[in-house]
Amino acid sequence: MPKLRVHNVAMSLDGFAAGPEQGPENPLGVGGERLHEWIFETRYGRAMIGQEGGTEGVDEAFLRRGDDNIGATVMGRNMFGPIRGEWGDSSWSGWWGDEPPYHHDVFVLTHHPRADLVMKGGTTFRFVTDGLDSALGRAFAAAGGRDVRLGGGAATIRAALDAGLVDELHVAVAPIVLGLGEPLFAGNVAAAYQVTDLTPSERVTHYVLTKSA
């Protein structure tokens, strides 16, 4: 049965997936970019932004696992971009350039309608105005029997965790303290999920949480 999976979500030691004061100048909040430094040291992470080189090993393997058997992605509007309110001239097309790294349908949660956005490489952003359940239904249909990835941000992941919708969650905990920001966990997650894998690397510690039977 297809699963809803979360992969490669970076979190600070004190539980934040983004720093404080998020906005157009600081989309990950103040200090939040430090959470993701491990990604762009890997070969796979550097390739996503059109660069060569990079490391291989544990971090690389976890990044690659996040793409295995994924047929569609769901994400919150804040992950798609820094624009708030109406879309305006709709010139914003995401953080990823002309050819995003998804290569399948991506369903973006928003309160404001927008036409589908077709990108190079097989990615089409589809904007969903009637909630998470609707986006997930469309994503599983588009995935054609493969799994669906929930891409974030933190508020979207929290909502899915609280509803018990996530089957598997991979968190990379970075050895930094942000003090304030956007928390990844809320509610009684411990009752519904258990840690099934703990693997440290030189830069982060990888945790995999699986929904309890």
C-alpha positions in Angstrom: 0.0 0.0 0.0 1.4 3.4 -0.9 2.8 5.5 2.0 3.0 9.1 3.0 6.7 9.8 3.7 8.7 12.8 5.0 12.4 12.9 4.2 15.5 15.0 4.9 13.8 17.4 7.3 16.5 19.3 9.2 15.9 20.2 12.8 18.0 21.9 15.5 18.8 20.3 18.9 16.0 22.3 20.5 13.4 21.1 18.0 13.1 23.9 15.4 12.9 23.3 11.6 13.4 27.0 10.8 14.7 30.0 12.7 12.8 33.0 13.9 11.7 36.0 11.8 11.0 34.1 8.6 10.4 36.3 5.6 11.5 37.1 2.0 15.0 38.0 3.2 15.3 35.0 5.6 13.0 32.3 4.2 14.4 29.8 6.7 14.4 32.3 9.5 17.5 33.8 11.2 20.1 31.1 11.4 17.9 28.5 9.7 20.2 28.0 6.7 22.7 26.4 9.1 20.3 23.5 9.4 20.8 22.5 5.8 24.6 22.9 5.4 25.0 19.1 5.5 22.9 18.6 2.4 25.0 20.8 0.1 28.2 19.1 1.2 27.0 15.9 -0.4 27.4 15.0 -4.1 23.6 14.5 -4.4 22.8 17.8 -2.7 25.3 19.7 -4.8 23.9 18.2 -8.0 20.4 19.5 -7.1 21.7 23.0 -7.4 23.8 22.4 -10.5 27.2 22.0 -8.8 29.8 19.3 -9.1 31.8 17.4 -6.4 30.6 16.7 -2.9 30.9 13.9 -0.3 29.4 10.5 -0.3 28.5 8.3 2.7 25.7 8.3 5.3 24.3 11.8 4.5 24.3 11.1 0.7 22.5 7.7 1.3 19.7 9.3 3.3 19.2 12.1 0.7 18.9 9.5 -2.1 16.5 7.4 0.0 14.2 10.4 0.0 13.6 10.1 -3.7 13.1 6.3 -3.9 9.7 5.2 -5.1 8.2 8.7 -4.8 5.5 9.5 -7.4 4.2 12.9 -6.2 5.0 15.6 -3.6 2.8 17.7 -1.3 4.1 20.9 0.2 2.9 24.0 2.0 3.0 27.4 0.4 5.8 28.6 2.6 8.1 25.9 1.2 7.2 26.9 -2.4 8.2 30.5 -1.9 8.2 33.7 0.2 5.1 35.3 -1.3 2.1 35.8 1.0 -1.5 36.7 0.1 -2.6 36.9 -3.5 -0.2 35.7 -6.1 0.0 39.0 -8.0 1.6 38.6 -11.4 2.4 34.9 -10.6 6.0 35.3 -11.8 7.4 33.3 -8.8 8.1 29.7 -9.9 9.8 28.3 -6.8 13.3 28.2 -5.4 14.6 25.6 -7.8 15.1 27.4 -11.1 13.7 26.3 -14.5 14.1 22.6 -13.8 13.1 21.7 -10.2 14.4 18.4 -8.8 11.0 16.7 -8.4 10.2 15.4 -11.9 6.6 14.7 -11.0 3.4 16.5 -9.9 3.9 18.7 -6.8 0.7 19.8 -5.0 1.1 23.2 -3.2 -1.3 24.1 -0.3 -2.6 27.6 -0.6 -5.6 29.8 0.1 -5.3 31.6 -3.2 -6.1 30.0 -6.6 -3.4 29.8 -9.2 -3.1 28.0 -12.6 -0.9 24.9 -12.8 2.8 25.7 -13.4 4.5 23.4 -15.8 8.3 23.3 -15.5 11.2 21.6 -17.3 12.0 18.0 -16.4 8.5 16.8 -15.8 7.6 18.9 -12.7 4.2 20.5 -12.6 3.2 22.6 -9.6 -0.6 22.3 -8.9 -2.1 24.7 -6.4 -4.7 23.2 -4.0 -7.1 25.5 -2.2 -9.3 23.0 -0.4 -6.9 21.6 2.2 -4.4 18.9 3.0 -6.8 15.9 2.6 -7.7 17.1 -0.9 -4.0 17.6 -1.8 -3.1 14.1 -0.5 -5.9 12.5 -2.4 -4.8 14.1 -5.6 -1.2 13.3 -4.9 -1.8 9.6 -4.3 -3.9 9.5 -7.5 -1.0 11.1 -9.5 1.6 8.9 -7.9 0.2 5.8 -9.7 0.8 3.4 -6.9 4.1 4.8 -5.7 4.6 6.7 -2.4 3.9 10.4 -1.8 6.4 12.7 -0.2 5.3 15.4 2.2 7.8 18.1 1.7 7.1 20.6 4.5 7.3 23.2 5.8 7.1 22.5 9.5 3.4 23.5 9.9 2.3 21.2 7.2 4.3 18.3 8.6 2.9 19.0 12.1 -0.7 19.0 10.8 -0.1 15.6 9.1 1.6 14.1 12.1 -1.2 15.3 14.4 -3.7 13.6 12.1 -1.7 10.4 12.0 -1.3 10.6 8.3 2.5 10.2 8.0 3.7 6.6 7.7 7.5 7.4 7.9 9.4 10.5 9.0 13.1 11.1 8.5 14.6 13.9 10.6 18.3 15.0 10.4 19.2 16.7 13.7 21.9 19.3 13.3 24.2 20.1 16.3 23.0 23.7 16.7 20.6 25.5 19.0 18.3 28.2 17.5 16.5 29.2 20.6 13.4 30.3 18.7 11.7 29.5 15.4 9.2 27.0 13.9 8.9 23.8 15.9 8.7 20.5 14.0 6.8 18.6 16.7 3.7 19.4 18.6 1.0 17.3 20.3 1.4 13.7 21.3 3.6 12.4 18.5 5.3 9.9 20.9 2.1 7.9 21.3 1.8 7.4 17.5 5.4 7.0 16.3 8.5 5.1 17.3 12.1 5.5 16.3 13.1 2.7 14.0 16.5 3.9 12.9 19.2 6.1 14.4 22.3 6.7 12.3 24.9 9.4 13.1 27.1 11.0 10.5 29.9 13.6 10.9 27.5 16.5 10.5 24.0 15.4 11.7 22.2 12.5 13.4 19.5 10.8 11.3 16.3 9.6 12.9 13.6 7.6 11.2 10.2 7.5 12.9 7.6 5.0 11.8 3.9 5.0 12.6 3.1 2.5 15.3 0.9 -0.5 14.3 
